[in-house]
Amino acid sequence: MVAGFWKNSGMAIVAAAALAACSSETDDSANDTPMAVEDAAREFSKLDTPQPGQYDLDVEIVSFDMPGAPEGALDQMRSAMEGAYAEGFCLTPEQADKGFEEQLAQVAQDADCNFNNLSVDDGKVSAKAICNLDGGTMDMAMNGTVSSTSSDITADTKLTAQGQTVSMTMRMKQTRTGDCAA
């Protein structure tokens, strides 16, 4: 995962995700040309700058498909992801001042991601990303809403590596609850 807001929000998504947004599969192949990171950052700059403070983060694994996975794998993943952010996180003023552009650039660099069909309009975000991973790829489609004090993002991911395909839909909701504890 990456530093700052994306890491804290579990973007795992671009992380897993990811960061940070698109809908499942759309047949919009004419717009599947990779977007330069600078252009993606410019699009994300349309979002309100997040407010510093304490945030609750609710991560829900909506669906998980991994053929041949041992029994209980979904429960283990769900428990690990939900437990990782059970106490929320503090977004510092320094992290908030950087907005989303720097985190986006870091995601693209760390995960070798290309963004496609990225759109930000009045707090609504949708995008597709294809990330190259060691020995595989991750296709991610995200959509949702982002404001200065909350977000609600659903990410559909498909990871293909070593002949195995794993598909997951995850919903991440975060809400500012007040100032960070001193």
N, C-alpha and C positions, 0 to 999 in steps of 0.2 A: 504494500500500500504506500501511498505517498503522504508527504507531510501536509500539515495545515488542515483546512476545512474538509478537503476530500477524504483524508485519512480518518478524521473524526467522524465524518458522516458515513463511513463505511463504503465509500464508493469503490469500493471494491469493484469500482467499478469502475468504478472502472476497475476497479476493483472488483473485484470479483464478480466491487465492485467494487469505479469506477469509476465518481465520482461522480461524478458526478455526476443523460436523459433521452429515450425514444420508444416507439411502439413496436410491437412484435414484428412480424414480417409484412412489409408492404411491397407491392410490386411497383416500385418507383426506380427501376434500374437506370433510367436516364440520369438520375441524380446521384449515382453511386461513385462518382469521381471523388477521390480523396481530397479533402480540404486541407490547405496549409494550416499549420498550427497557429500562425499569426492571424489568419482569417477566422479560425475557430475562437481564438482568444478575443478577437474583436466582437464576434457574435455574443460570447459570454459576457462581455463588458456591458451589455444592455441590461443585465440583471442588477437589481439593487444590491449595494454592498451589504454583506451580512453585518448585523449588529454584534458587537462583542457581548459575551455573557455565558451563562450556564444553559446548556441545551439538554433536553431529553431526546433520546434516540430510540425509536422502536423499529426493529428489523424483523420482518416476517418473511419466511420462505414460503411462497405461495405454492410452488411446485418444484419437484426435483426428480430428474430421471437419469439414472446411471445404470444401464443394463449390466447385470452381474454384480451389482453392489451388495455387500453383505447386509443381512437383516439388521436394521437399527441404524444404518448409515445416515439416513435423513434426520432421525432424532438426534444423533450425535452432532451433525452439522448445525441443526437448528439451535440446540443447546449452546454450542460454542459461540455462534454468532450473536444470539440474544444475550448471552452472559457477558460477552466482550464489552458491551455498551450499557449494561444494566444500570450503571450509575451515571450515565450521560457523559458529557464532556464540557470543558471550558474552552470557549473560543476567545483568545486574547485579543486586545485591541490591535496588536501588531499583525496577527493573522487576519483579522477582519479587514484591516486597511489594505491588505493585498488583494482583496476581492477574490474573484474566481479565475481571472486570467492567468496568474502565476501558477496556481494549482493545475489548471488545464495543461499548461506547457509542461509542467513536471510529470503529469500523467502520461502525456504523449511521449516524453523522452524516456521515462522509466519503463513504460510498458510497450514502447514502440507501437503506438496506436495511430491509426489514420481515422479521422472523423469524416462522415458522409452525412448528407441530409440534415445538417445541424441548423436548428431554427430556434430563436428566442423571440417571443412576442408577448409583451405585457405580462411577464412572469411565467409564461408557459414555455417549457423547454422540450424539444424533441431532437433526437440525434441517433445516428448509427455510428458505431466504431468497430473497426477490425484491428485487433491487436496481435502482433507476432510474439509468441512466447517460446521459451526453450522447447523445441520439439513439437510445436503445434500452433494453433491459432485460437483466438476467442472472438466470436462475433457477438456484439452487444447492441441491443436496441433499448432505448430508454425514453420515457416520457413522464411528464409530471409538471409540478408547479414549484416555483422557488420565490420566496420573498425575503426581506431583510431579517425576518425573525422565524421563518419556518420553511420547510420543504416537504414535499410528498412526491417521491420518485419511485416508479416501477421500472425495474431493469430485467430484461429477458436476455440471458446469456447462453451461448452454446460454445463449449470448449471441446476442441478436437485435438487429441494428442495420442501418440503411440497406438493408433488404431482404435482408440476408445473415444466415444462422444458422451459428454455430460451436458444436460440441459437444465437450466434453473431459472425460475422467475422469483425475484425478490422485491419486496416493497420496503422502502426506507422512509420513515416519517420522523422529522425532527422539529422540535418546537423550543423556542427560547423561553426559559422559565424564570429568568431574573439575572442578577449580577453573579459573577463567579465568586465563590467563597474565597476569602482572603487568605 
